[in-house]
Amino acid sequence: MNYSQFLNMIPEATLMAVLVIVFVADFVSAGRKERRWFNPLVCLLMLAQVLVSFVQTDAVSAFGGMYVTSPSANVMKTILAAGTLIVLIQSRNWLSRPDTSFKEGEFYELVVSTLLGMNMMMSAGHFLLFFIGLEMASVPMACLVALDKYRHHSAEAAAKFILTATFSSGVMLYGISFLYGSVGTLYFDDVAKLLAAGTGNLTMCIMGMVFFFSGLGFKISLVPFHFWTADTYQGAPTTVTGYLSVISKGAAAFTLMAILMKVFAPLTEYWTNMLYIVIVLSITIANLFAIRQSELKRFMAFSSISQAGYIMLAVIGNSAAGVTALSYYVLVYVVANMAVFSVISVVEENNGGVTDMDAYNGFYRTNPKLAFLMTLALFSLAGIPPFAGMFSKFFIFMAAAQQGSAAAYAVVFIALINTVISLYYYLLIVKAMYIKDSDKALPTFKSDCNTKLALAICTAGIALFGVCSCVYDWIAMAS
């Protein structure tokens, strides 16, 4: 075995090094009452990981083509590592509580483990390596959801997550077995060549693709694979919910797009029609259910389902522009969504763990700065100019419209109409903060330094990613 091949896996190798360093630091300092240095250490290590992923731009392969990465995959790894850094910065206040401080090391180790699995998943050139990466991300994620098991129904949320994840993994493996039985290989390139040559049973290949899509549809929370989402988001710790809503979703969406465009390219006419239906259902049903929510984390769960539908619009275009649009959308979604969850987290800590929307009535009068930042993030999620969310939606719609068919135009039109609906329910929160009065309004409180830093990073992204063309150009050059 040629161990020098690990040098072609620099992002994964450095993540493994980060995991080992965090584990050793946690083991050596276990039992100490205060470890104020721990969070800054982990954040610095993750910052180094972001820089490593940013520098690694070449297309390389390892282990006989089982590991294959590309410049576009490295861009997505950089985006997800940056999003994870924001999560780690924002988590310090929650991890400083007496009932969670002793689990600080476990939280960091599980977060890094999930990110490592997502990187392996995005760089897989073989279905078995893809599945290993998927499970490396899913199992630690279930542990993260259950981390607060004695509070906020976290154990119930984890049970629903792991049971649904197990079922979806089984369905996915069933689909992969159909593909292997039909074409006799699991290498992405070989499967694509054999499908293009007409080798194997077409019906079995289509069934395998449908089952595979169903398994990843669970990870992205697409309708009708979304039933776990609201309960898991509500029960999980808020920091974990934020991580699950953006990082996990972004990795799964990029992987699904890459496999559909690369492996199942000969079956484009079949998966395109399937995508049309799933996208329309995801955006429409999620928007309608979001309007009815009174609990903010459940509200954001349905918002994330709707956003997943928008992300999948980029796949319809089946082009380099679609890859660029998807990566850019995930980048903007990371900063906007993490800004919202940062505010939710700090409000929850100062409101006895309550995350109901009614708690935000009159929020602007007592905490105007947080209310203003929350408004900017919600406007970006809704796609209101001049924030970055408007540009991300524009590029997504353009990528989908490039497909050129009447069905694609119809899906884009329905998505545009749903954008108006999403603006309505996002404004419900703004209305509560600025217009509604409350006899039990939240008191004025100060955010901790880490929350301020996380919000500053997210707000800068919301304001600048749309108007600084260099960000989009950087992603486009890699696609």
C-alpha beads as a LAMMPS data file, in Angstrom:
LAMMPS data file: protein, C-alpha beads

479 atoms
478 bonds

1 atom types
1 bond types

-500.0 500.0 xlo xhi
-500.0 500.0 ylo yhi
-500.0 500.0 zlo zhi

Masses

1 110.0

Atoms # bond

1 1 1 0.000 0.000 0.000
2 1 1 1.328 3.414 -0.973
3 1 1 0.782 5.644 2.036
4 1 1 1.843 8.722 0.066
5 1 1 -1.666 8.683 -1.384
6 1 1 -2.860 10.240 1.855
7 1 1 -1.097 13.417 0.691
8 1 1 -3.816 13.677 -1.961
9 1 1 -6.390 13.845 0.846
10 1 1 -5.059 16.953 2.568
11 1 1 -8.453 18.312 3.801
12 1 1 -9.404 14.930 5.275
13 1 1 -5.930 14.337 6.713
14 1 1 -5.894 17.705 8.451
15 1 1 -9.396 17.092 9.798
16 1 1 -8.167 13.797 11.230
17 1 1 -5.264 15.646 12.838
18 1 1 -7.695 18.184 14.310
19 1 1 -9.789 15.335 15.711
20 1 1 -6.759 13.720 17.352
21 1 1 -5.557 17.024 18.848
22 1 1 -9.012 17.809 20.246
23 1 1 -9.315 14.298 21.690
24 1 1 -5.902 14.477 23.384
25 1 1 -6.586 17.978 24.738
26 1 1 -9.932 16.824 26.113
27 1 1 -8.397 13.704 27.667
28 1 1 -5.489 15.560 29.300
29 1 1 -7.671 18.353 30.721
30 1 1 -10.619 16.184 31.790
31 1 1 -11.886 16.972 35.271
32 1 1 -10.745 20.582 35.354
33 1 1 -13.449 23.049 36.338
34 1 1 -12.589 25.740 33.803
35 1 1 -11.175 25.230 30.332
36 1 1 -11.500 28.683 28.819
37 1 1 -8.714 27.890 26.363
38 1 1 -10.524 24.889 24.859
39 1 1 -12.981 26.677 22.583
40 1 1 -10.364 29.139 21.191
41 1 1 -8.047 26.184 20.506
42 1 1 -10.714 24.287 18.559
43 1 1 -11.710 27.427 16.641
44 1 1 -8.095 28.103 15.665
45 1 1 -7.701 24.521 14.483
46 1 1 -10.874 24.802 12.414
47 1 1 -9.666 28.121 10.983
48 1 1 -6.516 26.302 9.865
49 1 1 -8.755 23.663 8.279
50 1 1 -10.620 26.384 6.342
51 1 1 -7.321 27.741 5.008
52 1 1 -6.098 24.261 4.034
53 1 1 -9.330 23.537 2.155
54 1 1 -9.093 26.922 0.453
55 1 1 -5.537 26.310 -0.747
56 1 1 -6.154 22.730 -1.948
57 1 1 -7.575 23.367 -5.437
58 1 1 -6.215 20.602 -7.679
59 1 1 -8.213 17.652 -8.960
60 1 1 -6.607 14.530 -7.485
61 1 1 -7.482 10.877 -6.863
62 1 1 -6.292 8.173 -4.497
63 1 1 -6.698 4.468 -3.742
64 1 1 -7.460 3.307 -7.239
65 1 1 -10.056 5.976 -7.927
66 1 1 -12.167 5.335 -4.822
67 1 1 -11.263 8.824 -3.623
68 1 1 -11.676 11.537 -6.260
69 1 1 -11.798 15.220 -5.546
70 1 1 -12.185 18.269 -7.760
71 1 1 -11.848 22.047 -7.441
72 1 1 -15.625 22.406 -7.011
73 1 1 -15.616 19.793 -4.222
74 1 1 -12.774 21.648 -2.498
75 1 1 -14.781 24.875 -2.687
76 1 1 -17.708 23.160 -0.982
77 1 1 -15.373 21.715 1.659
78 1 1 -14.100 25.225 2.348
79 1 1 -17.648 26.568 2.665
80 1 1 -18.690 23.796 5.048
81 1 1 -15.523 24.146 7.130
82 1 1 -16.203 27.887 7.430
83 1 1 -19.785 27.171 8.465
84 1 1 -18.539 24.683 11.062
85 1 1 -16.182 27.359 12.392
86 1 1 -19.162 29.675 12.912
87 1 1 -21.002 26.887 14.750
88 1 1 -18.008 26.296 17.026
89 1 1 -17.656 30.004 17.790
90 1 1 -21.350 30.349 18.571
91 1 1 -21.448 27.204 20.735
92 1 1 -19.272 28.501 23.567
93 1 1 -22.068 30.159 25.516
94 1 1 -24.199 27.000 25.422
95 1 1 -21.253 24.779 26.365
96 1 1 -20.413 26.960 29.368
97 1 1 -23.626 25.918 31.154
98 1 1 -23.131 23.647 34.195
99 1 1 -25.190 20.866 32.597
100 1 1 -23.219 20.880 29.321
101 1 1 -19.674 22.007 30.198
102 1 1 -18.522 18.446 30.961
103 1 1 -19.602 17.416 27.432
104 1 1 -17.641 20.151 25.669
105 1 1 -14.938 17.823 24.351
106 1 1 -17.454 15.298 23.088
107 1 1 -19.297 18.038 21.207
108 1 1 -16.167 19.189 19.379
109 1 1 -15.099 15.643 18.561
110 1 1 -18.513 14.734 17.177
111 1 1 -18.708 17.905 15.074
112 1 1 -15.268 17.281 13.537
113 1 1 -16.182 13.614 12.956
114 1 1 -19.337 14.535 11.043
115 1 1 -17.432 17.040 8.917
116 1 1 -14.829 14.377 8.128
117 1 1 -17.588 12.024 6.991
118 1 1 -19.134 14.729 4.811
119 1 1 -15.765 15.412 3.154
120 1 1 -15.310 11.719 2.391
121 1 1 -18.835 11.591 1.003
122 1 1 -18.252 14.545 -1.335
123 1 1 -14.947 13.140 -2.621
124 1 1 -16.079 9.559 -3.164
125 1 1 -15.486 7.939 -6.546
126 1 1 -17.005 4.652 -5.453
127 1 1 -20.399 3.909 -3.926
128 1 1 -18.919 2.009 -0.971
129 1 1 -16.642 4.903 0.024
130 1 1 -19.612 7.224 -0.415
131 1 1 -21.699 5.087 1.941
132 1 1 -18.897 4.912 4.514
133 1 1 -18.640 8.709 4.460
134 1 1 -22.401 9.020 4.775
135 1 1 -22.474 6.830 7.876
136 1 1 -19.422 8.600 9.322
137 1 1 -21.503 11.764 9.165
138 1 1 -24.858 10.310 10.236
139 1 1 -23.925 8.363 13.386
140 1 1 -22.066 11.220 15.140
141 1 1 -24.887 13.547 14.082
142 1 1 -27.381 11.378 15.966
143 1 1 -25.121 11.625 19.025
144 1 1 -25.076 15.414 18.666
145 1 1 -28.867 15.548 18.524
146 1 1 -29.016 13.514 21.757
147 1 1 -26.278 15.510 23.501
148 1 1 -28.807 17.415 25.598
149 1 1 -30.786 14.261 26.387
150 1 1 -32.114 15.435 29.768
151 1 1 -33.531 18.655 28.308
152 1 1 -35.821 19.769 25.467
153 1 1 -36.820 16.258 24.323
154 1 1 -33.353 15.767 22.854
155 1 1 -33.424 11.985 23.334
156 1 1 -36.742 11.707 21.483
157 1 1 -35.385 13.829 18.642
158 1 1 -32.302 11.611 18.373
159 1 1 -34.430 8.452 18.356
160 1 1 -36.519 9.769 15.460
161 1 1 -33.390 10.884 13.629
162 1 1 -31.490 7.605 13.979
163 1 1 -34.497 5.413 13.161
164 1 1 -35.282 7.366 10.009
165 1 1 -31.574 7.512 9.107
166 1 1 -31.297 3.754 9.484
167 1 1 -34.299 3.171 7.243
168 1 1 -33.059 5.621 4.607
169 1 1 -29.592 4.023 4.631
170 1 1 -31.201 0.636 4.080
171 1 1 -33.223 1.947 1.153
172 1 1 -30.090 3.530 -0.306
173 1 1 -28.081 0.311 0.012
174 1 1 -30.927 -1.540 -1.645
175 1 1 -30.677 0.880 -4.577
176 1 1 -26.890 0.481 -4.759
177 1 1 -27.327 -3.305 -4.851
178 1 1 -29.683 -2.901 -7.822
179 1 1 -26.991 -0.915 -9.637
180 1 1 -24.281 -3.436 -8.843
181 1 1 -26.469 -6.333 -9.910
182 1 1 -27.170 -4.596 -13.199
183 1 1 -23.758 -3.210 -14.249
184 1 1 -21.338 -5.220 -12.066
185 1 1 -19.308 -2.318 -10.660
186 1 1 -19.607 0.459 -8.072
187 1 1 -17.039 2.910 -9.454
188 1 1 -18.778 6.119 -10.485
189 1 1 -16.968 6.446 -13.826
190 1 1 -17.512 2.806 -14.754
191 1 1 -21.206 2.892 -13.856
192 1 1 -21.686 5.989 -16.017
193 1 1 -19.893 4.382 -18.982
194 1 1 -21.859 1.168 -18.737
195 1 1 -25.169 3.013 -18.428
196 1 1 -24.283 5.106 -21.491
197 1 1 -23.429 1.954 -23.424
198 1 1 -26.781 0.406 -22.545
199 1 1 -25.218 -2.368 -20.489
200 1 1 -27.406 -3.931 -17.835
201 1 1 -31.112 -3.922 -17.168
202 1 1 -32.560 -0.426 -17.610
203 1 1 -35.448 -1.039 -15.205
204 1 1 -33.090 -2.195 -12.450
205 1 1 -30.853 0.835 -12.996
206 1 1 -33.813 3.209 -12.764
207 1 1 -35.045 1.494 -9.603
208 1 1 -31.556 1.716 -8.121
209 1 1 -31.393 5.416 -8.927
210 1 1 -34.816 6.057 -7.342
211 1 1 -33.887 4.215 -4.138
212 1 1 -30.553 6.010 -4.006
213 1 1 -32.256 9.366 -4.468
214 1 1 -34.723 8.515 -1.706
215 1 1 -31.901 7.824 0.741
216 1 1 -30.171 11.142 0.091
217 1 1 -33.516 12.931 -0.001
218 1 1 -33.773 12.150 3.709
219 1 1 -30.444 13.870 4.423
220 1 1 -31.525 16.978 2.524
221 1 1 -35.059 16.945 4.035
222 1 1 -36.844 16.911 0.701
223 1 1 -40.562 16.172 0.612
224 1 1 -41.724 13.393 1.080
225 1 1 -38.632 12.396 3.107
226 1 1 -38.946 15.272 5.551
227 1 1 -41.115 13.944 8.382
228 1 1 -38.261 13.702 10.880
229 1 1 -37.113 17.275 10.391
230 1 1 -39.442 19.378 12.557
231 1 1 -39.305 17.101 15.609
232 1 1 -35.536 16.680 15.400
233 1 1 -34.895 20.406 14.951
234 1 1 -37.130 21.224 17.903
235 1 1 -35.670 18.618 20.237
236 1 1 -31.980 19.005 19.410
237 1 1 -29.845 21.651 21.132
238 1 1 -30.152 24.894 19.176
239 1 1 -26.471 24.927 18.220
240 1 1 -26.787 21.393 16.855
241 1 1 -29.968 22.356 14.996
242 1 1 -28.093 25.154 13.259
243 1 1 -25.287 22.780 12.307
244 1 1 -27.726 20.162 11.037
245 1 1 -29.716 22.697 9.011
246 1 1 -26.827 24.076 6.974
247 1 1 -23.674 21.920 7.035
248 1 1 -25.296 18.498 6.694
249 1 1 -27.781 19.774 4.116
250 1 1 -25.086 21.461 2.044
251 1 1 -22.869 18.368 1.902
252 1 1 -25.744 16.052 0.966
253 1 1 -27.062 18.447 -1.706
254 1 1 -23.647 18.806 -3.351
255 1 1 -23.091 15.038 -3.300
256 1 1 -26.512 14.319 -4.794
257 1 1 -25.916 16.857 -7.559
258 1 1 -22.476 15.417 -8.362
259 1 1 -23.726 11.827 -8.528
260 1 1 -26.804 12.661 -10.591
261 1 1 -24.785 14.699 -13.089
262 1 1 -21.839 12.283 -13.245
263 1 1 -23.045 8.749 -12.579
264 1 1 -26.657 8.988 -13.711
265 1 1 -26.067 11.339 -16.640
266 1 1 -27.407 8.710 -19.118
267 1 1 -30.653 8.627 -17.094
268 1 1 -31.107 12.407 -17.057
269 1 1 -34.617 12.312 -18.525
270 1 1 -35.783 10.105 -15.644
271 1 1 -34.252 11.917 -12.680
272 1 1 -35.091 15.360 -14.086
273 1 1 -38.821 14.586 -14.044
274 1 1 -38.482 13.171 -10.535
275 1 1 -36.713 16.345 -9.414
276 1 1 -39.470 18.558 -10.839
277 1 1 -42.044 16.866 -8.609
278 1 1 -39.871 16.799 -5.483
279 1 1 -38.841 20.452 -5.822
280 1 1 -42.394 21.729 -6.241
281 1 1 -43.651 19.613 -3.328
282 1 1 -40.748 20.598 -1.051
283 1 1 -41.056 24.336 -1.602
284 1 1 -44.853 24.512 -1.575
285 1 1 -45.671 22.146 1.299
286 1 1 -42.885 23.507 3.510
287 1 1 -44.013 27.093 2.963
288 1 1 -47.631 26.280 3.790
289 1 1 -46.679 24.415 6.962
290 1 1 -44.226 27.137 8.046
291 1 1 -47.052 29.670 8.183
292 1 1 -48.826 27.553 10.823
293 1 1 -45.871 27.221 13.216
294 1 1 -45.717 28.981 16.571
295 1 1 -42.427 27.443 17.758
296 1 1 -39.424 29.087 16.152
297 1 1 -37.199 26.015 15.733
298 1 1 -40.042 24.090 14.060
299 1 1 -40.599 27.179 11.929
300 1 1 -36.950 27.107 10.846
301 1 1 -37.263 23.377 10.139
302 1 1 -39.944 23.977 7.518
303 1 1 -37.957 26.948 6.251
304 1 1 -34.971 24.615 5.741
305 1 1 -37.154 22.133 3.829
306 1 1 -38.236 24.943 1.529
307 1 1 -34.632 26.097 1.113
308 1 1 -33.665 22.525 0.200
309 1 1 -36.149 22.697 -2.646
310 1 1 -34.553 25.907 -3.884
311 1 1 -31.079 24.337 -3.656
312 1 1 -32.210 21.437 -5.837
313 1 1 -33.254 23.879 -8.570
314 1 1 -29.561 24.169 -9.431
315 1 1 -29.435 20.472 -10.318
316 1 1 -32.122 20.882 -13.010
317 1 1 -29.756 22.931 -15.159
318 1 1 -27.302 19.990 -15.268
319 1 1 -24.422 22.350 -16.051
320 1 1 -21.367 24.060 -14.578
321 1 1 -23.566 27.090 -13.891
322 1 1 -25.741 24.846 -11.732
323 1 1 -22.722 23.667 -9.722
324 1 1 -21.681 27.279 -9.163
325 1 1 -25.212 28.360 -8.239
326 1 1 -25.624 25.521 -5.740
327 1 1 -22.288 26.204 -4.011
328 1 1 -22.990 29.938 -3.875
329 1 1 -26.505 29.340 -2.517
330 1 1 -25.160 27.080 0.232
331 1 1 -22.557 29.715 1.168
332 1 1 -25.185 32.438 1.533
333 1 1 -27.580 30.053 3.281
334 1 1 -24.888 29.173 5.839
335 1 1 -24.329 32.765 6.967
336 1 1 -28.023 33.746 6.923
337 1 1 -29.296 30.661 8.724
338 1 1 -26.493 30.664 11.305
339 1 1 -27.258 34.324 12.059
340 1 1 -30.864 33.360 12.834
341 1 1 -29.832 30.423 14.995
342 1 1 -27.268 32.528 16.834
343 1 1 -30.051 34.915 17.867
344 1 1 -32.373 32.026 18.737
345 1 1 -29.640 30.488 20.894
346 1 1 -28.864 33.630 22.868
347 1 1 -32.563 34.378 23.377
348 1 1 -33.151 30.803 24.513
349 1 1 -30.354 31.078 27.083
350 1 1 -31.909 34.261 28.483
351 1 1 -35.510 33.085 28.358
352 1 1 -35.493 29.863 30.322
353 1 1 -35.102 27.656 27.260
354 1 1 -38.285 28.913 25.564
355 1 1 -38.194 29.247 21.754
356 1 1 -41.808 30.179 21.057
357 1 1 -42.469 33.013 18.613
358 1 1 -44.501 34.868 21.248
359 1 1 -41.275 35.364 23.194
360 1 1 -40.126 37.737 20.430
361 1 1 -43.074 40.117 20.818
362 1 1 -41.631 43.565 21.482
363 1 1 -38.085 42.228 21.094
364 1 1 -36.934 45.375 19.270
365 1 1 -37.782 47.583 22.235
366 1 1 -35.578 45.676 24.654
367 1 1 -32.836 44.332 22.346
368 1 1 -32.804 46.473 19.176
369 1 1 -29.411 45.325 17.884
370 1 1 -30.250 41.634 17.981
371 1 1 -33.658 42.320 16.440
372 1 1 -32.022 44.272 13.613
373 1 1 -29.486 41.510 12.866
374 1 1 -32.253 38.909 12.956
375 1 1 -34.225 40.995 10.467
376 1 1 -31.274 41.202 8.068
377 1 1 -30.848 37.423 8.188
378 1 1 -34.559 36.787 7.597
379 1 1 -34.607 39.236 4.680
380 1 1 -31.655 37.375 3.143
381 1 1 -33.428 34.025 3.551
382 1 1 -36.494 35.521 1.874
383 1 1 -34.429 36.854 -1.037
384 1 1 -35.007 40.578 -0.494
385 1 1 -32.470 42.895 -2.198
386 1 1 -29.805 44.088 -1.668
387 1 1 -28.854 41.205 0.613
388 1 1 -26.926 38.147 -0.555
389 1 1 -30.011 35.923 -0.484
390 1 1 -31.489 37.780 -3.442
391 1 1 -28.397 37.111 -5.571
392 1 1 -28.271 33.445 -4.563
393 1 1 -31.905 32.934 -5.586
394 1 1 -31.295 34.790 -8.851
395 1 1 -28.398 32.493 -9.799
396 1 1 -30.392 29.414 -8.782
397 1 1 -33.333 30.461 -10.985
398 1 1 -30.992 31.243 -13.880
399 1 1 -29.297 27.845 -13.615
400 1 1 -32.651 26.048 -13.618
401 1 1 -34.005 28.115 -16.525
402 1 1 -30.974 27.195 -18.649
403 1 1 -32.427 23.702 -18.930
404 1 1 -34.752 25.254 -21.491
405 1 1 -37.789 22.990 -21.273
406 1 1 -41.339 24.142 -20.564
407 1 1 -41.378 21.997 -17.408
408 1 1 -38.253 23.722 -16.097
409 1 1 -39.783 27.156 -16.705
410 1 1 -42.954 26.037 -14.923
411 1 1 -40.972 24.845 -11.882
412 1 1 -39.047 28.127 -11.753
413 1 1 -42.320 30.061 -11.954
414 1 1 -43.817 28.055 -9.083
415 1 1 -40.647 28.661 -7.064
416 1 1 -40.955 32.401 -7.714
417 1 1 -44.544 32.407 -6.458
418 1 1 -43.432 30.504 -3.362
419 1 1 -40.803 33.149 -2.717
420 1 1 -43.642 35.600 -2.064
421 1 1 -45.227 33.126 0.364
422 1 1 -41.913 32.690 2.183
423 1 1 -41.588 36.459 2.477
424 1 1 -44.931 36.506 4.278
425 1 1 -43.980 34.007 6.957
426 1 1 -40.508 35.477 7.491
427 1 1 -42.196 38.847 8.034
428 1 1 -44.315 37.267 10.773
429 1 1 -41.191 37.175 12.953
430 1 1 -40.284 40.740 11.994
431 1 1 -43.826 41.807 12.869
432 1 1 -43.530 40.164 16.278
433 1 1 -40.241 41.895 17.012
434 1 1 -41.165 45.385 15.821
435 1 1 -44.952 45.775 15.967
436 1 1 -46.492 43.399 18.492
437 1 1 -46.561 44.373 22.149
438 1 1 -46.151 42.047 25.096
439 1 1 -46.669 42.395 28.821
440 1 1 -43.889 39.845 29.301
441 1 1 -41.327 41.156 26.846
442 1 1 -37.820 39.787 27.096
443 1 1 -35.532 41.850 29.334
444 1 1 -32.549 43.705 27.943
445 1 1 -29.471 41.487 27.991
446 1 1 -25.951 41.477 26.636
447 1 1 -24.648 38.803 24.300
448 1 1 -21.370 37.063 25.027
449 1 1 -18.308 37.851 22.920
450 1 1 -18.498 34.620 20.921
451 1 1 -22.093 35.254 19.887
452 1 1 -21.157 38.783 18.863
453 1 1 -18.279 37.450 16.755
454 1 1 -20.454 34.814 15.091
455 1 1 -23.141 37.397 14.322
456 1 1 -20.526 39.826 12.974
457 1 1 -19.178 37.176 10.576
458 1 1 -22.663 36.171 9.428
459 1 1 -23.848 39.762 8.994
460 1 1 -20.740 40.633 6.985
461 1 1 -21.466 37.667 4.728
462 1 1 -25.111 38.662 4.293
463 1 1 -24.116 42.198 3.338
464 1 1 -21.019 41.512 1.220
465 1 1 -21.369 38.145 -0.523
466 1 1 -23.945 39.586 -2.906
467 1 1 -22.117 42.770 -3.885
468 1 1 -18.544 41.398 -3.911
469 1 1 -18.331 39.613 -7.247
470 1 1 -15.014 38.021 -6.307
471 1 1 -16.875 35.505 -4.106
472 1 1 -19.014 34.241 -6.980
473 1 1 -16.035 34.354 -9.360
474 1 1 -13.992 32.190 -6.962
475 1 1 -16.744 29.550 -6.960
476 1 1 -17.302 29.810 -10.725
477 1 1 -13.596 29.312 -11.501
478 1 1 -13.667 25.998 -9.632
479 1 1 -16.784 24.757 -11.405

Bonds

1 1 1 2
2 1 2 3
3 1 3 4
4 1 4 5
5 1 5 6
6 1 6 7
7 1 7 8
8 1 8 9
9 1 9 10
10 1 10 11
11 1 11 12
12 1 12 13
13 1 13 14
14 1 14 15
15 1 15 16
16 1 16 17
17 1 17 18
18 1 18 19
19 1 19 20
20 1 20 21
21 1 21 22
22 1 22 23
23 1 23 24
24 1 24 25
25 1 25 26
26 1 26 27
27 1 27 28
28 1 28 29
29 1 29 30
30 1 30 31
31 1 31 32
32 1 32 33
33 1 33 34
34 1 34 35
35 1 35 36
36 1 36 37
37 1 37 38
38 1 38 39
39 1 39 40
40 1 40 41
41 1 41 42
42 1 42 43
43 1 43 44
44 1 44 45
45 1 45 46
46 1 46 47
47 1 47 48
48 1 48 49
49 1 49 50
50 1 50 51
51 1 51 52
52 1 52 53
53 1 53 54
54 1 54 55
55 1 55 56
56 1 56 57
57 1 57 58
58 1 58 59
59 1 59 60
60 1 60 61
61 1 61 62
62 1 62 63
63 1 63 64
64 1 64 65
65 1 65 66
66 1 66 67
67 1 67 68
68 1 68 69
69 1 69 70
70 1 70 71
71 1 71 72
72 1 72 73
73 1 73 74
74 1 74 75
75 1 75 76
76 1 76 77
77 1 77 78
78 1 78 79
79 1 79 80
80 1 80 81
81 1 81 82
82 1 82 83
83 1 83 84
84 1 84 85
85 1 85 86
86 1 86 87
87 1 87 88
88 1 88 89
89 1 89 90
90 1 90 91
91 1 91 92
92 1 92 93
93 1 93 94
94 1 94 95
95 1 95 96
96 1 96 97
97 1 97 98
98 1 98 99
99 1 99 100
100 1 100 101
101 1 101 102
102 1 102 103
103 1 103 104
104 1 104 105
105 1 105 106
106 1 106 107
107 1 107 108
108 1 108 109
109 1 109 110
110 1 110 111
111 1 111 112
112 1 112 113
113 1 113 114
114 1 114 115
115 1 115 116
116 1 116 117
117 1 117 118
118 1 118 119
119 1 119 120
120 1 120 121
121 1 121 122
122 1 122 123
123 1 123 124
124 1 124 125
125 1 125 126
126 1 126 127
127 1 127 128
128 1 128 129
129 1 129 130
130 1 130 131
131 1 131 132
132 1 132 133
133 1 133 134
134 1 134 135
135 1 135 136
136 1 136 137
137 1 137 138
138 1 138 139
139 1 139 140
140 1 140 141
141 1 141 142
142 1 142 143
143 1 143 144
144 1 144 145
145 1 145 146
146 1 146 147
147 1 147 148
148 1 148 149
149 1 149 150
150 1 150 151
151 1 151 152
152 1 152 153
153 1 153 154
154 1 154 155
155 1 155 156
156 1 156 157
157 1 157 158
158 1 158 159
159 1 159 160
160 1 160 161
161 1 161 162
162 1 162 163
163 1 163 164
164 1 164 165
165 1 165 166
166 1 166 167
167 1 167 168
168 1 168 169
169 1 169 170
170 1 170 171
171 1 171 172
172 1 172 173
173 1 173 174
174 1 174 175
175 1 175 176
176 1 176 177
177 1 177 178
178 1 178 179
179 1 179 180
180 1 180 181
181 1 181 182
182 1 182 183
183 1 183 184
184 1 184 185
185 1 185 186
186 1 186 187
187 1 187 188
188 1 188 189
189 1 189 190
190 1 190 191
191 1 191 192
192 1 192 193
193 1 193 194
194 1 194 195
195 1 195 196
196 1 196 197
197 1 197 198
198 1 198 199
199 1 199 200
200 1 200 201
201 1 201 202
202 1 202 203
203 1 203 204
204 1 204 205
205 1 205 206
206 1 206 207
207 1 207 208
208 1 208 209
209 1 209 210
210 1 210 211
211 1 211 212
212 1 212 213
213 1 213 214
214 1 214 215
215 1 215 216
216 1 216 217
217 1 217 218
218 1 218 219
219 1 219 220
220 1 220 221
221 1 221 222
222 1 222 223
223 1 223 224
224 1 224 225
225 1 225 226
226 1 226 227
227 1 227 228
228 1 228 229
229 1 229 230
230 1 230 231
231 1 231 232
232 1 232 233
233 1 233 234
234 1 234 235
235 1 235 236
236 1 236 237
237 1 237 238
238 1 238 239
239 1 239 240
240 1 240 241
241 1 241 242
242 1 242 243
243 1 243 244
244 1 244 245
245 1 245 246
246 1 246 247
247 1 247 248
248 1 248 249
249 1 249 250
250 1 250 251
251 1 251 252
252 1 252 253
253 1 253 254
254 1 254 255
255 1 255 256
256 1 256 257
257 1 257 258
258 1 258 259
259 1 259 260
260 1 260 261
261 1 261 262
262 1 262 263
263 1 263 264
264 1 264 265
265 1 265 266
266 1 266 267
267 1 267 268
268 1 268 269
269 1 269 270
270 1 270 271
271 1 271 272
272 1 272 273
273 1 273 274
274 1 274 275
275 1 275 276
276 1 276 277
277 1 277 278
278 1 278 279
279 1 279 280
280 1 280 281
281 1 281 282
282 1 282 283
283 1 283 284
284 1 284 285
285 1 285 286
286 1 286 287
287 1 287 288
288 1 288 289
289 1 289 290
290 1 290 291
291 1 291 292
292 1 292 293
293 1 293 294
294 1 294 295
295 1 295 296
296 1 296 297
297 1 297 298
298 1 298 299
299 1 299 300
300 1 300 301
301 1 301 302
302 1 302 303
303 1 303 304
304 1 304 305
305 1 305 306
306 1 306 307
307 1 307 308
308 1 308 309
309 1 309 310
310 1 310 311
311 1 311 312
312 1 312 313
313 1 313 314
314 1 314 315
315 1 315 316
316 1 316 317
317 1 317 318
318 1 318 319
319 1 319 320
320 1 320 321
321 1 321 322
322 1 322 323
323 1 323 324
324 1 324 325
325 1 325 326
326 1 326 327
327 1 327 328
328 1 328 329
329 1 329 330
330 1 330 331
331 1 331 332
332 1 332 333
333 1 333 334
334 1 334 335
335 1 335 336
336 1 336 337
337 1 337 338
338 1 338 339
339 1 339 340
340 1 340 341
341 1 341 342
342 1 342 343
343 1 343 344
344 1 344 345
345 1 345 346
346 1 346 347
347 1 347 348
348 1 348 349
349 1 349 350
350 1 350 351
351 1 351 352
352 1 352 353
353 1 353 354
354 1 354 355
355 1 355 356
356 1 356 357
357 1 357 358
358 1 358 359
359 1 359 360
360 1 360 361
361 1 361 362
362 1 362 363
363 1 363 364
364 1 364 365
365 1 365 366
366 1 366 367
367 1 367 368
368 1 368 369
369 1 369 370
370 1 370 371
371 1 371 372
372 1 372 373
373 1 373 374
374 1 374 375
375 1 375 376
376 1 376 377
377 1 377 378
378 1 378 379
379 1 379 380
380 1 380 381
381 1 381 382
382 1 382 383
383 1 383 384
384 1 384 385
385 1 385 386
386 1 386 387
387 1 387 388
388 1 388 389
389 1 389 390
390 1 390 391
391 1 391 392
392 1 392 393
393 1 393 394
394 1 394 395
395 1 395 396
396 1 396 397
397 1 397 398
398 1 398 399
399 1 399 400
400 1 400 401
401 1 401 402
402 1 402 403
403 1 403 404
404 1 404 405
405 1 405 406
406 1 406 407
407 1 407 408
408 1 408 409
409 1 409 410
410 1 410 411
411 1 411 412
412 1 412 413
413 1 413 414
414 1 414 415
415 1 415 416
416 1 416 417
417 1 417 418
418 1 418 419
419 1 419 420
420 1 420 421
421 1 421 422
422 1 422 423
423 1 423 424
424 1 424 425
425 1 425 426
426 1 426 427
427 1 427 428
428 1 428 429
429 1 429 430
430 1 430 431
431 1 431 432
432 1 432 433
433 1 433 434
434 1 434 435
435 1 435 436
436 1 436 437
437 1 437 438
438 1 438 439
439 1 439 440
440 1 440 441
441 1 441 442
442 1 442 443
443 1 443 444
444 1 444 445
445 1 445 446
446 1 446 447
447 1 447 448
448 1 448 449
449 1 449 450
450 1 450 451
451 1 451 452
452 1 452 453
453 1 453 454
454 1 454 455
455 1 455 456
456 1 456 457
457 1 457 458
458 1 458 459
459 1 459 460
460 1 460 461
461 1 461 462
462 1 462 463
463 1 463 464
464 1 464 465
465 1 465 466
466 1 466 467
467 1 467 468
468 1 468 469
469 1 469 470
470 1 470 471
471 1 471 472
472 1 472 473
473 1 473 474
474 1 474 475
475 1 475 476
476 1 476 477
477 1 477 478
478 1 478 479
